[in-house]
Amino acid sequence: MAGQPGRPVPADEEYRRMPLVLLQNAVPSCNLSYLAAAFMVSWVVFFVYVFFVSRKQQDMSREITQLRDALEQPGAGDGD
């Protein structure tokens, strides 16, 4: 018997034991629209994130430039 422990199971018998859902061709295409929607949403979220990070980086760069200019002015580091 092929189901006994220690004995290898032939490949064709292993496929016969698989659930019917895995062997049907129509099942994966049913969820393809959900997969595509999730893929698109993830890319939109990624680009929104990149947009906000780049804006924050620009704001920080502008603030660093302002601080550098303020420190270069004469008497700015005296505290008076």
N, C-alpha and C positions, 0 to 999 in steps of 0.2 A: 504494500500500500504506500502511496506517495506521501501521505500525510503523517507518516511515522517520524518521530524525532530522529535526527541523525541521517536521514536519507534525503538527498536533493530532490526538489520538486521540479519537474520539467517545465520549461517556459510556457508551453501551450496550456498546460493545466493551470498554471498560475494566472494566466490571462482569463481563463474560464471562471476563476473564482472572483474576479474583480466585480465590483458592483456595476449594475447596468448603466448607472448615471455616467460613469467614466467612459463608457464605450459609445455613448450617443454623440453624434456630431452636432446636433441642434443645441445642446445645452450651453456650450461655451459662447456661442453667438448671441444668446439671450442676454448675457451680462456684458456684452461688448460695449454697448452704449454707456453703461455705468462706468466702465473702465475708462473710456474716452473722456467722460465728464470729470472723473476724478483726476485724470491726467491734466486736463485743461485747468481745473481749479488749482491744482498744485503749482502749475507754471504761473498763473495769475498771482497767487500768493507770493511766490518767489520774486516776481518782478516788482510787486508792491513793496516788499521788504527791501529790495535793492534800491528802489527809489527813495524810501525814507532814510535808509542808511546813508545814501549819497548826500541827501539834503542835510542830514545831521553833520556829516563830515565837512560840508561846505560852510555850515554855520560855525563849527569849531575852528576851521581854518581862518575864517574872517575874524573871529574873536582873538585868535592867537596873533594875527597881524595887528589888531588894535592894541593888544597888550604890549607887543614888541615896540610899536610906535610910541606908546605912552612911556615905556621905560627908556627909550632913546632921547626923550625930551630932557633938556637940562633941568636939574633940580627935581626930577620925578622920584628919584630914589632917596631923597633926603628925609622925607617924612614930615616936612614943614608945610 
